Amino acid sequence: KGSDGKTKNFTFKADGKGILPGQFQQFTIVAANPDHETEIAWDAYQYYKDGSIVEWTQDKNGDNPHSITKI
């Protein structure tokens, strides 16, 4: 949490063998909507067993764009 008490980061971690090829995992969070219309960019870092990382942090025109939620 930040100094304002709001959550700034969270981590989902797979147990056991993780998420295998051909599988997917759905992650659920609960949050309050903001007072006004906005967009939220969700940066994600995908870690693999072999040590490689895919950073989903770029804008919509990048090779690894972050997800955008319009509220």
C-alpha positions in Angstrom: 0.0 0.0 0.0 1.0 3.6 -0.6 1.3 6.3 2.0 -2.4 7.1 1.3 -3.4 3.5 2.4 -4.5 2.5 -1.1 -3.2 -0.6 -2.8 -0.5 0.1 -5.4 0.6 -3.4 -6.3 -0.5 -7.0 -6.0 0.9 -10.4 -7.0 -0.8 -13.6 -8.2 1.4 -16.6 -8.0 0.7 -20.1 -9.4 1.5 -23.1 -7.1 2.8 -26.5 -8.1 3.5 -26.8 -11.8 2.0 -23.4 -12.5 -0.2 -22.6 -15.5 0.7 -25.2 -18.1 0.7 -24.6 -21.9 -2.8 -24.6 -23.3 -4.3 -23.6 -19.9 -5.3 -20.2 -18.6 -6.0 -18.7 -15.2 -8.6 -16.2 -14.3 -7.7 -13.7 -11.6 -10.3 -11.8 -9.6 -10.0 -8.5 -7.7 -12.6 -6.3 -6.1 -12.2 -2.5 -6.1 -14.3 0.7 -5.8 -15.0 2.6 -9.0 -13.5 6.2 -9.2 -15.7 9.2 -8.9 -15.2 10.1 -12.6 -14.7 8.4 -16.0 -11.2 7.3 -16.5 -8.9 4.6 -17.9 -6.7 2.3 -15.8 -3.5 0.8 -17.3 -2.6 -2.6 -15.8 1.1 -3.3 -16.1 1.9 -7.0 -15.7 5.1 -9.0 -15.4 4.8 -12.6 -16.5 7.5 -14.8 -15.0 8.4 -18.2 -16.5 10.0 -21.3 -15.0 13.1 -20.8 -17.3 13.7 -17.4 -15.7 12.4 -15.4 -18.6 10.1 -12.5 -18.1 7.5 -10.8 -20.4 6.7 -7.2 -19.4 3.2 -6.2 -20.4 3.9 -2.5 -19.8 3.8 -0.8 -23.2 1.1 1.4 -24.8 -1.4 -0.1 -27.3 1.0 0.3 -30.2 3.8 -1.7 -28.5 4.7 -5.4 -28.9 3.7 -6.1 -25.2 0.8 -3.7 -24.4 -0.6 -3.3 -21.0 -4.3 -4.0 -20.5 -6.6 -1.0 -20.3 -9.9 -0.9 -18.3 -12.2 1.9 -19.2 -14.4 3.0 -16.3 
